[in-house]
Amino acid sequence: MQARSVPLPFPARTVPTRRFEIDEDLLKLFRSVEINIVLLDAIKQILKYAKFLKELCMHKRKKLKGRVEMGGIVSALTKHEDVITGS
């Protein structure tokens, strides 16, 4: 039995269409590009970034369950409330 070669149906597909020299030139070009825009405007345009930064900046406080010990300054405030309410 002899080995027989089968011709490729699309021989042009085996040749790489991109040249690496062009890719390197594009990378050099993109490295030299500078954009001068206001950061806040850029963040507003990308909603995912805006939501993420907003969540980072927000101080989420959990409600405490049970008793909380407080210092002596608070007792002065409660005495003041008693005077206002007339108790």
C-alpha positions, 0 to 999 in steps of 0.5 A, a space after each residue: 500500500 502506497 502513501 498518498 497525499 491528499 490536496 488541501 481543500 483551502 491551501 490559502 488557510 494554512 498561510 498565516 495572514 498576519 505578519 508579526 512585524 505589523 503587530 509590533 509596529 501597532 504595539 509601538 504606536 499604541 504605547 506612544 498614544 496619550 489621551 488627555 481627558 478628565 478622569 471623571 468624565 471617562 468614569 461616567 461613560 463606563 457605567 461598570 466602573 462608575 458603579 464599582 467606584 461608587 460602592 467603594 466610596 460608600 460607607 455601608 454601616 450595619 445596624 447593630 443588634 442588641 445593646 451597645 455600650 456608650 460613653 458618658 457624653 451620651 448621658 448628658 444628651 439623654 438628660 437634655 432630652 428629659 428636660 425638653 420632653 418635660 419628664 
